[in-house]
Amino acid sequence: MTLEQKIGQFFFPAVFINDTEENIQATERLIKYHNIGGLTFFHSRASAATNYETKKKIVLNDDSYQRLKELIIRYQKCATTPLLMSIDAEWGLAMRVEKTPQYPYAITLGALPDSEKHLVYEVGKQIGLDLKSVGIHYNLAPLADINNNPNNPVIGYRSFGQNKEKVADFALEYLKGMNDVGILGCLKHFPGHGNTNVDSHLGLPVLKETLEELLANELVPFIKGIENNVDSIMIGHLAVPALNEGKNTSATLSKLVIETLLRKQLGYDGLVISDALNMHSVSKLYDKKGQLEWEAFNAGNDVLCFAENVPEGIQEILKNANPERIEASFQRIWKCKQKAGITNGKLNLPNLSDRDFDFETTSKLNTKIAQNCITKVKDNQNTIAIFDAKKRAKLAKISIYKNTENSFFKSLSPALTSPEFCFETGGDLIFNELDRALVDFDTILIALFVTKAKPMNNFDIEDAILKYLERLFVSKKCFLYVFGNPYALQVIPNLSATAGIVQVYQNFKEFQETAAHQLLENMKCKGALPVHITTI
């Protein structure tokens, strides 16, 4: 390759599974004329990848899975140099593609006992197999961020928790699972995005920690990853003034963070990839097209993820970079392509006639995870008290944000029959009706299905619901089962007045059925909260 063609390998522009033919042809021109190194797939231009303010409505497409395979074949066929296909699939292809297997969020896996960390390996392995089946080689996951800020708007449920050793160990298990089936992985977001309260898609978070504090906590999972030869490390769009001579420069644009800390001090010589360069924390810094791509490369990134100015970026790097640095970055990318098995002329393209995943294996794995992660947050002899109320005909069940046909309630019947009520949407009228219906019952089993994983707007739990629960906890003996992000517990008032609390983490059918089984059999809950909840 010429020097210019080698520079092309540094660019991984975004592509969208559900896109126009015009945009697809534009990507093909980038591949043909600029020798780009890879692509990063997202669902659509209305998805979270570009629609940060969620102003556009996502149009779902049940054929996304088939379309993804067709696009991968099409793009590879027009590439002179095989493309390294990448995707951010932290909890599986379902993060980006409809009707594909979904695995639990990292925060759910973080509730597993250390003795069950092999289940995290299995998640990595199964995600790897799913990605392999569609022709993807590189998963931009998992997070090595330690979630030590409950108000973090963007990490939260995506982190394995707040224990640095557990985050490190579980991230490595996930990586090993993927690597063992031939998929490359990535630890992110260096030097640690956990203790931030700004979403870097929208603005630049600033970390106040010193280097010593980072080495003692945030950097621990990355250091363990480096010791275990992690395929790549993603640099986060966050400023750490203590590492950057007091300046609020994004780590992605800082030689002191990448070259000095990561390369020299921590001894990492693997692939370094930037976080998406379209994120607002950096995308608006330079007026000149290609300048951002050059600055990110000059800071030490080998791969420029979601680069929006490919031709201009290539020319800026060609004009400004020395050949030795270009060769070093090219060799790192080429090494990853060799490991992915795409440089030997035996590129495996996906099978278009194979339309099914092994959903049964996914379901069995999700059940095993549920059996080992469900957490009894507050225990007041839950099962005994609930069955006693049932005998006295004083038990009622309430489902919040799902109807009474949910798998949790259905699995509790017929062993635990009782009147069932639900709140899906409505106002004070619904609560007045509930109050009248519950007059004769003294024990209430509440299933709260938290609608959002992110903390914005109290996880989208309406204020009216929170106020109603606050009253109900005081007036009745309440047992609360929470299907969702454990941080949601922090926004629920009066939890101390509940009789019992069980944290279930996911609303998957397998988790609902396992929670019901645990209640009916009075089984020990094996999980532990992966984060500290201040309200309990």
N, C-alpha and C positions, 0 to 999 in steps of 0.2 A: 504493500500500500504506500501511497505518497503520504507525506506529512499531513496534508489536508484531509485525506481519507481516514487517517488514524484519528484525527481530531473529531471527525464525524461520529466515531464510535463512542464518544463521551456523552452524546445527546440521546436522551430517552424522552421524547415528547409524549404527551398524553394522547390517547385515542379512546373513542367512545363506542361502546358496543352498539348502541342505538343512535346512529348518526346518519347524515345525508350522504348520498352518493358523491356529491361535490366535495365534502370534507374527506371522504375516504380516498378519493383520487388525489387530493392535496397531500395526504399522508404518503400515498404511493410515490408521489414526486419527491418527497423528502428522502424516502428510502432509496430511490433510483439515483438521484442526483447528488445526494449529500452523504451517502454511506453511513447513516445513523446506526448506533450500536444496538438499540432496543426500543421497545415501546412499553408504556404503562397503561393498562386498561382500566377504564371506569365505565359505569353504567350508561350515562348520558350527560349531556351538557346541563341538564337541570338537576343532576345529582349533586351530592355534597362536594364533589371535587372542584366545582366552579361556582356553585350556587350557595355561597357561604351565608348569605342573609336569608336563605330559603324563600326567596320571592317568586321563584318559578316552581310550578307543580311538576313533579316527576310522573311521567307516563309509563306505567308498567307494561312489560312485554313478555308474555310467557315463552316466546321463542328466543329470548336473549341468549340462552345457553347454546343453542344451535348456531345462532348468528355469530357468537364469539368464536366458535370453532371455524366457521366459514371465513371470518376475517383473518384469523391467524394463518390459515392456509394461504389465503390471498396475499397477505403481506409478506409471508416468507417466500412465496414464489417470485416476488418481484425484487427480492434482496440479493445482491451479489455476495454480501457477507451475511451469514445467518444471524438473525435477530435474536437477542436475549429477551424473551417475552416476560413481562413482570406485571404484578397486580398487588394491591394491598388487600389481603384476604385474612385479616387477623382472626376472625371466627369462621373462616371458610368462604368458599365461593359465594355463598348466600349474602355476604356483605356487599357484593356487587351485582350478582346475577340471580334472577328469580328461579324458583323451583329447583334449587340445588341444595346440597346438604349444609345445614347450619350446626355449628358446635357452640358450646357455651362461651360467654365472654371471659376474658382473662380474670376478671375479679371473682367470677364464679369458681374458676379453677384454683384461684388463690385461697379459697376456703377449704380445699382438700388437705387432709393430713399429709405430712412429709412422706409417710409410709406409702401413700398412694400416688406419688408423683409420676409413676409409670403411666398413669392415665393421661397426664399432660403430654408425655412422649407419644401416646397413641393418637391424641388429637393432632399433634404435628404430623404424624405419619399419615393419618387419614386425609388431612387437608392437602398434604403433598400428593397423595394418589389422585385426589379430585383434580388438582391443578394439572397434574401430568396428563390426565385424560383429555384435557382441552388444548394441550400444547403450550402450557405456561411453565417456565423454568425457574422462576425467581419470585418468592413471596416477600414483600416488604414488611415483614413481621418476624418476631413478636416485639412488643414494647419491653424495654429494660428500664422504663421509668418507674421510680418508687413513688407511689401515690400518697404523699404526706401532706396534701392540702385538700381538705374536703370540699372546698369551693372551686376546685379546678374545673373549668368549664369544658375542657376538651379531652383530658386523659381519663380520670375516674375509672369507669367500668372497663377500660381498655388495658389497665395495669393489673398485674398479679397481686398488688396490695402495697402495704407500707413497710413490710419487713424486708430489709435489703438482701439478706441471705436467701430468703424464700423466692424473691423476685429473680435473683441471679440463678438459683437452681432450676426453677420452673421454666425460665426463658431458655436455659440450656437444654432441658428435656424437650421442649417444643422444637428447638433447632435440630436436635439429634434425630427426632422423628422425621422431620422433613428431609434432612440430609441422607438418611438411610434409604429413602426411596428416590433419591436423585434430584431433590429440589433445593435450590439455594435459599438461604435465609438472611435476615438483616436485624441487627439490634438497633433500636431507636428510642429516644431522640437525644443523642449526645449533645451536651454533657448531663442531660437530665431535665425532663419537662414536668416532673411530678409536682414540684413545689411552686406552681405558678397559678395566677388567677386571671390570666388573659389568654384568650384563644388566639394562637399564632396565625390562624387563618385570617383573622381580622385585624390584629395589631401585634406589636412586639412585646412579649413578656420579658421581664427583667428579673434575674435571679440575684439575690443579695449575698449569697454564700461566698465564703473565701475558698481558696484552693484546698486548704486543710479540711474544711467542712465538707467539700465535695468529695474529696478522697475518702473520707470516713463514711460517706453515705451514698449520694447520688451516683458516684462513679464505680461503686463496687460491682454491680452487675456487668458493666462494660469491661472492667478489668478481668473478671472471670471469663467473659466472652473472648477477650483477647488471648487469655491463657489457653483457651480451647479452640483457637484458630477459627473464630467466627468468619463466615464468608464476607460479610460487609457490615458497616456501621453507618447509620444515617445521622447526619448532623441536623439538629433542630434549629428552627428560626427562633432563637431566644438569646437575649444579651446577658452576659455575665461580666460586669465591669471589673471584678477582681482579677479576671483572666485577660483583660483587654485594656490594660493601662487606664482603667477608670472610665472607658468609653462604653456607650450603649450601642455597640455594633453587634449585629446578629452573628451568632456563632458560625453560620453558614458562609459568612463573608470575612471571617477572622483567621488570619494565618496563625495568630497566637493560640487560638483554640485548636485548630486542626493540625498545623505543622509542629507547633511547639509542644502542646499538651498531648494530643492524641498520638502523633507520630514519634516524637522524640522522647517525651517523658514516660508515656505508657507503652511505647515500643510496638505500636500497631503498624503493620505494613500491608494490610489487606485493603480491600476496596472500600472507598469512602464515597457515599452518595449523598447529595443534598436532599433536604426536604423539598417539596414541590415549589418550584420557583414562581408559580402563579399566586402564591399566598400573599395576602395584602401586607404582611409584615415586611416583605422585601420587594414585592413586584412593582411598587410605585417609586422606588428610590432613584431610578435613572431614566432620563428622557431618551437617551440614545439607545436605539435597538442594538442588542448584542452586548451592551456594557454590563448588565447584570450577569450574563452567562460568563463573561470574561472574569469579572470580580469573584464569582463563586469558584471558578476553576483556579484562579490565581491564589485564592485562600487555601486551596488544598483538596477540593472535591475532585474525584475522578469521574463521577457520573452526575450529569445535570438533569435531575428529575423534573418532568413537566416543564421543560424549556420551551418558551413560546416564540423565541426568535432564533431559529436554528441556523439559517444561512448567515445572518449577521453575527451570531455568536461564534460560528466557525471562523469567520474572517478576523474577528477581534482576537481570538486565541492565536490564530496563525500569525498575526501581526505582532503580538506582544509576548508570547510564551517562548521559552528556549526549548530546543529540540529534545534535550535530556529529560525535561519535565514531561513533555508530551509522550515520550517513549515510556517513561515510568508508569504513567496513568494507563496508557494503552496496554502495557503488559499485565497490569492488574485486571483490567476488563477481560483480556484474552484468557487469562488463567481461569476466571469464572466461567467463561464460555466453554473452555476445555472441560472443566469439572461438570458442567451441565451436559456435556456430550454432544455439542452442536458444531464442533469445528472439524470433525473427522469425515465429513461427507455423508454421515448417516443421520441426518436430521429426521426425527420422528414427528410426523404430522398427525393431528387428531383424526380419528375415524368418524366420519360424518354419519355413518349408519348406526353407530352405537349411541343410543339416545337415553340410556338409563344409568343412574348411579346406584351404588350399593347402599340404599337408604336403610336397609335392615341392620347393617353393620353400624351405621351412624346412630341409629336408634338404640341399639344395645350399648354402645359406648356412652351415649348420653344418659342412659339409665344407670350405668355403673357410676358415672360422675355424680348424678343426683343422690344415689345411695350413700355416697361418701362425703358430700359437701353440705347437705342441708344442716342448718345450724339452729340449735335451741338457744335463743338469745335470753329468754326469761322463762323459767320452768316453775310452774306451780301445780305439779301433778296434772298436766293438761288433759291427758287421755282419761284419767279417772274422773276428773271433774266434769268433762264433757259427757261421758257416758252416764254419770249420775244424773245430770240435767236431762238427758234423753229419757231415762227411766221415769223421771218425775214429769215428763212432758213439758219441760221448761226450757228446752233447747230450740234455738232458731239459728239459721245460717243466713249470712248476707254476703253476696258477691259484689265487689265494686269494680266497675269498668269491664266486666264480662257478664253475660247472662247466666242463669242458673244451670244451663246445659254444659257448663265447663267441666273439664275432665276431673278436676279435684272433687267437686260435689258428686259427680256421677260415680266416681270410684269409692266414695264414702257410703253410697247406698248399695245394698239395702241394710248394711250393718248399722248405719247411723242415720236412720230416717228422721227427718224433722221438717217443719215448714221452711221454705227457702225463699229469699227475697233478693232483689238485685237493684243496683243503681248503675246505669250505663250513661245516661245523660238526663238533664232536667234541672229543676231548681227547688225552691223551698217547698213547693207542692209535693214533690216526691218525698222529701224528708218528713213532712207532716203525715203523709200516708204511712211511711215507715214507722214513725213514732206510735201511731194508732195500732198498727199491726203487731208491734212488739210489746204492747202493754203487759200481756200475760206471760212473757218469757223473762227469765232472770239470767240466762246464760246465752251468749251470742258467739258463734264461730264466724269470724270475719276473714274473707279471702280478698286481699287487696292486690289487684293486678296493676302494677305501676306501668303507666302507658309509655313513658320515655326513659331512656337510659341516661340522658344528659340532665344535669341539675337545673337548667334554665326553667324559670317559672315553676319552681317546686316540682320538677319532674312532670309538669303538666297535671299535677293533682290539683283539682279546683279548690279554692278557698272554702267553698261551701262544704265540700267533703271533709276537709281538715277540721272545720268547726263542728261538724256533725260528729265526727269520731271523738273529738275532745269531750263532747257532752256524753256520748255513749259510753266511753271508757269509765266515766264516773258513776253513771246511773245503772250500768249492768256489769256482770262478770264477763269480760271480753277476752277471747283468745284470738290473737291476730296472726294470720299467715301472710307473709309479704312475698309476692312473686315479682321480683325486680331488683334493681340496684340497691344494695344495703344502705347506701348513703341516703336513700329516701326516708329511712328511719329518723333522720335528723330533722326532717320537716314536719313529722307527725307529732302533734302536741299531746301532752299528758300520757306518754307511754308508761310512766311509772304506775299509772292507775290500772293498767291492763293486768289480767290474771296470768297471761302467758303470751310469748312472742316466738314465732318460728320464722326464720329467714330462709326462703326457698330459692332466691336468686333469679331463676328463669321461669318463663311461663310456658315452656315446652310441655307437650303432653306427657312426656316421660317424667318431668319434674313434678307435675301436678299429681300424677298417679303414685309416684314414690312418696310424696308428702302425705297423701291419703293413707297409704300403707303404713307409714311411720306412725301416724296418729292412731289408726285402728289397732295396730299391734303394740303400741306403746314402746316402740323401738328407740334405742339410743341414737341420738343424732351425732354423727361422727365429724361434722364440719366445725370450723371456727371462723369467726368474722375476720376477714383479711385486712380490715381497716378499723380504726378506732372510731366508735360512734359516741359523740359527746353527750347525747340526750338520754343515755341508758345508765 
